[in-house]
Amino acid sequence: MKYIKLIFFLLAIQVTAQQGGMWIPSLLEGMNESEMQNLGSQLTAKDIYDVNNSSLKDAIGHFNGGCTSEVISPKGLLLTNHHCGFSQIQSHSSLENDYLKDGFWAMSLEEEIPNEGLYVEFIVRIEDVTTQMLEGVIETMTPREKQSQIDLNRNKVIKSVDKEDWHGVKIRPFYKGNQYYLFVTERFEDVRLVGAPPSSIGKFGSDTDNWVWPRHTGDFSIFRIYADKNNRPAKYSKDNVPYKPKHYLPISLDGIEEGDFTMVFGFPGRTNEYLPAVAVEQITQKVNPSNIAIREAALKVIDANMKADDQIRIQYASKQARIANAWKKWIGENLGIEKSGAVAIKRKFESEFTKALKAQGKTDIYGNLLSDFDQLYAEFEAVNVKRNNFVEVFIRTNELMQMMFRLTQMENAANSGEASFEKARASMINRLKGIHKNYSVKVDRGVFNSVMPLYTDTVDESIYDKTAFTTLEGALALLEGDMKTVISNLNNDAAYTYAKPMVLDFYTNLEPDFQRLNTKINALLTTYMKALMDVMPEERYFPDANSTLRVTYGKVNGYAPRDAVYYNPVTYLDGVIEKYVPGDYEFDVPQKLRDLYDAKDYGQYADSNGKLPICFLGTNHTTGGNSGSPAIDAQGNLIGLNFDRVWEGTMSDIYYDPEICRNIMVDLRYVLFIVDKYAGASRLIDEMTLVHPKK
């Protein structure tokens, strides 16, 4: 089976180097280290992760909890994707200072812009706490009893951790709850915007090129971490100074070529590599298609309005990108699952698992697992699809319904007393202010009319003419007064009375059914994971992504998406010019970039062929959360910035196939070129350490 596997359960060292997998950096010694070196790495496991000495992990930061970033200078300069910093860039943009359209470059420390709420978190150390976390947990317990015991153990473990006062602690389950690891963290909360290219560079190709190859996007932005005078984390203060990192990444000017070693180091968000075949079928044949239809309907409305109105373009830029990203990803995921034959491969693996059970006399222990999956997923299907549809309509796409969903929660808080209600009201007011900062009634009404018929037969467009919540002033006025008055006003609002029954049905029926069945499925997955490692220990099982620090290694490689077609692994500025469409929403090119191209004024950033590289492909196993992750060469230098996957390989969250799964990275020479030659921000280049490891 083409399955990704884990080091702990294989005794013999393989001669060939495996690609794929998301490995815990504190556990690389042994097979992983050997495999990386077989791929060309010159790094040791301690070069990558070391508690007592500076190592690569000290340069890798979790960016605002959803992306990855890396420190690239001794003064705390931080690199991540343009789309990871997009909401910060947007928040500082206006019609007068349109940083989304024109870009932003701070030409001094004083011009760097603070970002309220933005943080970067580093890993201090990782510890295996499986024994402590599973103490007292026995097989005869119900899932709820097991979780209760684990929660008690978690509190004990956290209280006993040896750490500094400013350090944080997290404990995360691995292998579906069969192992647990503790992470001591250090969070910096003064992170300032330093530079961002215009969207015509940072988002070049937009939705059309998203998830596809060839790609020509300069998807990067630059921030800086500030600390107090003792180099410790601190809230924003004008007295803070640039952070002095334990380690920062030198940048290679020698670039890459096909076959070169690549390591991506970051915080992948979520994968489900060990789902049974029946689950994959349900996701790709039932859940994804309905979600795709809802988002597609919303995007048609949003896109048309963004193209017609610059104010709406700025307001909806971040929202549109978020909605479009998953929409296109799900389409590619379905295509990849079908092309790779993943369901059939999983069924074959399950057949081998069943044979192994019989051969080892363990049918009595694990023999009902697969049939139990079939039964549970059959019951789960309708609930799973309906719940996903609710989330898409009431939380992801339509903002008026999102307000109604949260307002129902606020009213429900009144059942716990006035103090609970007041807390919920304060939170709701902040949420309303956030929504209305970038809100268009025209756009939202159009989205409502497009997506609501995909959830219910009862669609009442007139609520937009009658509700108080289409303006911030009206919304805040309705929330004034004592608890009884607010609730009375709320239940007389047209939008609220329309949405409330559907929200209550969600909480009364849909969500309880989903949680009941999902709890059973998760418990079964925990047992299934244990069974696989027990019955088939010759396989290697890497832990699913869970937003913790991971290493994935591979090579620069092109691929063949279909018969008679081969994609080269590198793109160049020539391709940007080939795609250029003057004034186009997705494919416009700034005049200065065209001038630099015409003059072939690439400075020291050109490839050996005299062309300017833009992006390249690797076989690294990545997912959401790896956005902004550094691509690191054989010597530990920065060569690229991960930002996407190819469309045919987006199914790697469920099934990784090394033949077609490729991650997409911005070549760091293009990043440096934009900073230096395009933006003229040479002060930033001067901070960095540029090296020639191949010379």
N, C-alpha and C positions, 0 to 999 in steps of 0.2 A: 504494500500500500504506500502511496506517495504521502505519508503522514509525517508531520514534524514531531520531533521526539526530544526527550529530556535526558541529560547527562547522568542523573542520579541512579538510573536503573539499568545501565549498560556497563558491563564489566570490561569488555575489550575495547581498546582504542582503535577507531577506524583509521584506515590509511587515507581514504579520500575525504575531502572536506565537504561537509554538509552546508547547504545554504538554506536560510529560512529559520524561523524560531525567534522568540523574544526572551533573552536570557537574563537572569538576575546577575548584576555585575559583581556581587560579592562572592559568586560561586563559579567563576570562570576558570579557575585552576584545573588542569587536567585536560579533559577532552575538548572543551570549548577553546582553550588556549592553543591546543595542538591544531584544531581545525582552522582557526584563524591564521595560524602560521603557515599551514598548508595552502591557504588562499593567498599568501604573500605578506601577511602582517609581520612586522618586526617588534610588535608590542608584547609585553608580558601581561599577565593578569594583574599584577600589582601596578603596572603603568596605568591601567584603566581604573582600578579600584583599590585604594589603600586608605586605611583609617588613620594611620600614624604619620603618613607623609603625603605631600601634595601629589595629586593624581588627576587624571582626566575628569573624573566624576565631580571634582570641585569646580569645574567650569560650566557644568550643565545645570540650568535652572528651569524649574517648572514655572512657565509664564502664565500668571493669572489663573492657574488651575486647569487650563484647557489646552495650552500649547507648550512647546519647549523653546528654550533660548540658550545661548551660550555666551560666555564672557570672552571678548576678543582683544582686550587691552589691559595693561596694569592699572588703568584708571576706571575700571568698572564698565567699560563700553559693552553694550549688550546687543546681540543680533538675534532677530527672529523674523518670521514672515510678515509681509505687508498685511496679509489677511488676519494674522494674529493681533497686530496692532491697529487693525482697521477701526475699531470702535473708538480708540483713543484719538486717532487721526481725525475721524469724523467729528468727535466731540469738540475739537478745537477749530473745526471748519465753519465757515459762513460764506455768504455770497461775496463779502468783501475780502475774506482770506480763505479762499477755497483750496485747502491743503490736499483734498482728495483729487482735485483737477490739476493743481499746479505743483504739488509736492511741498515739502517743508524741510528746511535745513538750518539748524542752529549753528551760527558761525562763531559762537563763544559759549562758555559754560553758562553765562548769564541768560542766554537766549533759550536754553533748554527748558521745556515746558513740563511742570508737574502734572501728575495724573491721579486724581483722587480715587482711591480704591484699588489701584493697580499694585500687584505685588509679584515678586519672584522668590521662589523657594528652592533652597539647595538641600541635598542629602548629606548629613554629617556622617551617619553610619547606618548599617543594616544588620539586624540580628534575627536569627531563627528562634521563634518563641512557640513553636508548635506544641511542645510538651506542656508548657504552662497553659496555653490557650485551650487545650483539649483535656486538661485534668478534670476528672469527674464526669466526662461525657461518655455515655455508654450506648450501645446499639439499641437497647430496648426503649430508649427515650423517644418521645415524639419530636418532630422538627422544632416545635415551639419550646419544649423542655431543653433540647440541646442548645438552642440559641440563647435561652435564658442563662444556662450555665456558662456558655462562652462569653456572654456579656459580663457576668460576674468575674470571670477570669481576666477579661480585658481590663477591667478597672484595677484589679490587683497588679497586673503587669505594668500598667502605665504608672501607677503610684510608686513602683519600685525602680523605675528607670533612673540611671545615673546620667544627669545632663546639666547643662547650664540653665540659668533662670530664663533666658530668652529663647531657648530651644523649644520646639514643638515635638510631639510624638504622635505617630500614626501606626495602627496595626491593620494589615490587610490580609484577607484570605487568599490562598493560592491553591491550584488544583481542586477547584470547586469546594474549598473548605477542608481539604485533607492536610494542608500545611498552612502555617501562619508566619508572617515576617513583620518585624517592627522596624520603623524608620524614624530616626531622630533627625529633625529638620531645622533649618535656619531660614526665616522669612524676612525679606527686605521689602519695606512698604513705601519707600521714597524712590520711585522709578520714573525718570523724566524722558520725554520724547526728544530725540536728538535729530533724527533725519528720516525722511520717507520720500521715495520717488513719487511722481504723479501716478495716478491710477492707470494712465496709458502705458506705463512701464510696469508698475507693481501688480496690475490686474490685466495686463495685455492679453487679449483673447477672451477674457471674461467667461461667460457661460458656454460659448461655442467651443472653446479650447479646454474648458474645465474637465479633468479626468481623462484627457486624451493626449496622444503623442502623434506628431512632433509638437513640442511645447516651446514657447518663446517668452515666458513670463519672468520678469525681474521681481519675484515675490519676496521682498525683504523690507524690513524697517529696522531702525536703530534706536535704542534707548540707552540710558545710563543709570546704574544703581548708585544711590547716595547712602552714606552711613553717617553715624555720629563721629565725634572726634576720636573715639576709641575703635573705630572700624566695626561697630556693632549695628544691628538693625535699629532703625528709628523711624518714627512718623516724620512726615515732611517738615522740614525746618530750613529757613534760609541759612542757618549755621551748619547744616550738613555738608559733607565733603564727598567727592567721588570715592567709591568703594575700592579698596585694595584687595583683589581676589587672592585666594590661596593658589589658584592656577588659572591661566587664560590660554586660549588656543592660538598658536602661531598660524599664519596663513600661507599656504603654498602657492607660489606663482608658477609652478611647473605644470599644474593642471593634471588631467587624467587622460588615459587611453583605454581602449577596450581590454578587459582582463585585469585591470588594476584592482587591488583590494579596496573595499569600502566598508566602513563601520558607521552605523547610525546609532547615536546614543541619545536617548530621550525618554519621554513619558507617554508611551502608547496608551490610548484610552480604554478601548474595550474590544475584545475578540471572543469568539465562541468556536474554537477549533474542534471541540470534542462533542458537538451536538450529534445525536443520532440522525440517520437519514430521514426519518419521518419529520423531524423538526426542520431540517433544511428544505424539504418539500413544502412545508407549510409557510415558511418565510418567503420563499421565492415564488410560489404559486398563488398564495392567498394574501399575505400581509403586504408584501412589497407592491403588488399591482394596485391595491386600493389606496395606499399611501401616495404612490406616484400620481394617480389620477387627481387627488386632492391638491397636491402641491403644483401640479401642472396647471390646474384651473386658476390657482392663486397667482402664479407667475405670469400668466398671460395678461392679467389685469395690471399687475405691478409694473411689468416691463413696458407696456404701452404708455403708462402714465409717466414713468421715469424718462422715457425718450422724448416726451412732449413738453416736459417742464423741469427746468434746472433745479428749482427749489425742491420738488418732489424727488429728483435724482439724489440730492444730498440727504434728504430726510430718510429715504428708503434704501440707500446704498447698502448699509450693513444688513438690514432685514432681508433684502432681496438675495444677497450673497448667501446668507444662512439657509434660506428656504431652497434656493437653487442647488446648493452643494449636495445635500442629502438626496434631493430628487434625482439628480443625474447619477449619483453614486449607486442608488438602488437599481436603476436601469442597467448599469454596467455590471453590478453584482449578479443580477439574474442572467445576463448574457454569459458571464464567466462561469457560473455554476453549470450552465447547460453545455458550454463549449468544453469544459474540462471533464465532464461526466462525473462530477463530484458525488452526486447522489448514488450512482451505481457503484462508485469506488467505495463509498461508505458502507453500502449494503454488502459488498464483498468482504470488507474488513469485519463487519458484524458477523458474517458467516464464519470467518476464521476465528473470531472470538468465541462463537458458539461451539465450534469444533474443539477449541482449546479447553473450554469448560468441561466437556465430556471426557477429554483425554486425561484431565487432571482430577476428575471426580469432584468438580466444584459446581455441578449443575444445581444441587440443592441450595447452594449459597447464592448464586448469581443468575440462575437459569431463567428467572421471570423478568429480568430487567428489560429486555427488548420488547416483550409483549406488553409490559406495563407502560412503556413509552408509547406504543401504538394506541393503547386505550386512553391514556391521558391526553395525548395530542388530538385525538378525535373529539374528545369532550372540550378541549381548549380552543379549537379552531374558531368557532363563531364568536366566542368571548374575546379572543385575542384580536381578531380583525376589527370588531366593533370598538374595542377600547382604543386601538391604534387610530381609528377614524376620529374618535372623540378628541384625542390629544391633538391630532392634526388640525381639526376645525376650531376647537375651543382654546388651544394654547399656542399652536405653532403659526397659524396663518391669518386668522381673523382677530383683530385687536379689540373690537367691541365685545365679541364673545369671550375673549380673554379677560376683559374687565368684569363681565358678568360672572364668570367662573370664580374670580377672586372675591367679588362682592358677596357671592353665596357663602364662601368660606368665612367672610367677615360677619355676616348675619349669624352663621352657625356658632361663631365664637361667643355670641351673646348668651348662649345657653350655659356657658361656664362663668357667667357673671360680668359685671360692668368693667372690672379691671382687664379681663381678657378681651372684651369688646374694644376698649380704648386702645389697647396695644395693637389689635388688628386694624382699627381705623387709622392709626398713625402709619402703619405699614402700607395700608391701601392708599393713603394720600400720597405717599412717596412714589408708589407704583404708578398712580395716575399721572403724576408730574413727569415721570420718566417716559410713559407712553405718549403723552401729549406733546412732549418736546419735539417729536418727529412723527406727527400724525396728520393724515389727510382724510377727511370724511369721504371725499369723492373716491379715493382709492379703496378705503376700507369697505365702503358700501358695495363697490364693484366686486371685491373679494368675497364678501358675504353672499352676494347673489350667485357667485360662481361655485363656492365650496359647500354652502349649506344644503343644496339639493343632493349632494353626495353623502349626506349624513341622515337627513330626514325629509319626509314628504311635505312637512309643514314649514313653509318658508314665508316669512312676513317682512318684506322690504320696508314697509312703512314705519317700522320701529326707529329708523334713522331720522325720521322727521319728528318723532315724538319724545325721544329719550333726552335726558339731560347730559348724557355722558359723551356726546360728540364734541363738547368743548370742555376745557379744563375748568373754566369759571362755573359752568353749569354743574359739573360733577362735584366740585368742592362745595358749592352752595347746597347741594342735596345732602351732603355728608355733615352739614352743620346741625347743631342742636344736641339734645340728650339722646341716649340710646334708643328710647322708644320712638322718638320723633324721626330719627334717621331710618330706623327699620320700617316705619310706616311710609315715609317718603319713598324708600327704596322699592317697596312692594306696590307702589302706584306708578312706577316708571315702566314705560312700554317695553323697553329692551330687557329689563330685568324680569318682568312677568313672562316674557316670551322664553327666555333662556333658563330660568330657574327650574322648571320641571325637568328639563333635560339634564341639568347639573345634578339635581337631587337623584334622578334615576341612575346617573353615573355612580354616585356615592352609595346609594341604597342597594343597587343590584349589580351593575357592571363591575365596579372595582372590587367588591367583596368576592364575586365569582372569580375574577382574574387572580386576585391574591391567593385565594384558596387553592386554585389549580396550579398557579405558578410556584407556590410553596412546595407542593407535592413533586412538581417537575424538578425543582432545584435540589430537593432531597434525593431524588432518584439519580440526578446527574452526579451528586457527590458520591453516591454508592457506585455508579458506573465508572467514574474516574478511578476510584479505589480498585475496582474490579479489573480494569484495564491494566493498571500497573502491577497488580497481583498476578493475573493470569498470563499476561503477555509482557513480561519484563524486558524482553529483548528489544522491544520498541523503545523509542526515545520520545519523551513527552515534555515539551516546554510548557510553562504555565501561561494561561491566557492573560492577555493584557488587562490591567486593572488600574491604570493611571499611576503606576509606580515606575521607578527608573529601570530601564532595560537596555541591553545591548543586542543589536542584530547585525550580523556580518554577511558580506557577499562580495560581488564583483561588479565592475562596470560591464554591462552587457546589453546588446540590442536584443530584439526578439522578433519572431514571426507570428503576427496576429492571425493570419489566414494564408491559404495556399498561394504560393508565388509572390508573397509580400514579405520583405524583411525591413525592419526599422533600425537604422543606425543609432548608436547610443548617444550621439552628441548633436545639438543644434547650434546654429550660429546667427549672428546679427543679420546676415543675408536673408534668413527666413523671416525676420521681423519686417524687413523692407518688402519682401515678397507678399506678405499678408496685409501690408499697409493699405487702408481705405480712408482717404481724407474725411475728417469729421465724423467717422463712424464711432458708435458707442463702444464697440469692442476692439476695433483694429486701427484707431487713429495712432499716429506716431508723432511725438513732439518734434518741432522743427530743429531744435538743437541736436537731437539724436540723429536725425537724418543728415544734418550737416557733418557731424563727426563720422558718420558712415561714408558719406561722399568723399571726405578727405582721408579716409582710412586712418584717422587719428586715434589709434587705440592705445598709445603709450606702451607701457610694459605689460599690458594685460592681454595682448594677442597670443593666439596659439602658435605653435611652430609653423603652421601653414599660413600665417599672416592674417588669419580670420579671428574674429572675436567670438568666443564660445558663450552661449547663453545658458543652456540646460543640459543635463545628462541623466542617463538611466542607470539604475543598479538593481541587483537582485535582493536587496535588503527587504526584510519582511516588516512593513510599517502599517500604521493605521491612524485614525484620528487621534490627535494628541502628539503624534510625531511631527506635526507641522512645526517648522522652526528648528527641528533637530539638526545638529551638525553632522555632516558627512565627513568622516575623518580618514586620512590616508594611512598607509602602512607604518608611518613614523609618528603618528599622533598629531598631524597638522590638519587644519581645516581646509577642505577642498570644495565643499558644497553645502547647500542649505536645503534640507528636505522640505517639500511642500505639497506633494501630490502622489497619486498612483496612476498607472495607465488604466483606461476604462475596462479593458478585458481582464484586468487583474484585481478589480475592487472586491471580488469575492474572497480575497485573502483573509478577511475578517472571519470567514466561516471555513474556508479551505484554501490552503496555500499550495499553488502549483508552480514550481520553479521554472517551468517552460514559458509561462506567460505572465507571471506576477512580477511587476517592475515598479520600483518607486522612482519618482521624478525629483531631481535636485537642481537648484540654481547653481551654476558654476560660480565660485567665489571671485573669479577674475572679472565676471560681469558686474558683481556687486561693487567691487573696488573701482572698476571703470566708471560706473554711474556716480559713485561718491566723489571720485577724483575729477574725471574729465567732464562729466555732464553737470554735476552740482557745484564743482569747485570747492568742495569741503575738504581740502587737503589736510586741514588740521586733524581730521579723524584718521586719515591714512598715516600721519606722522605718529599717532599713538600706537599703531599696530606693529606687530613683528612679522615682517614678510620674509619668507625663506625659500630656498631652492633645494629641496631634498633630493632631486634627481640629478643634480649637477655636482 
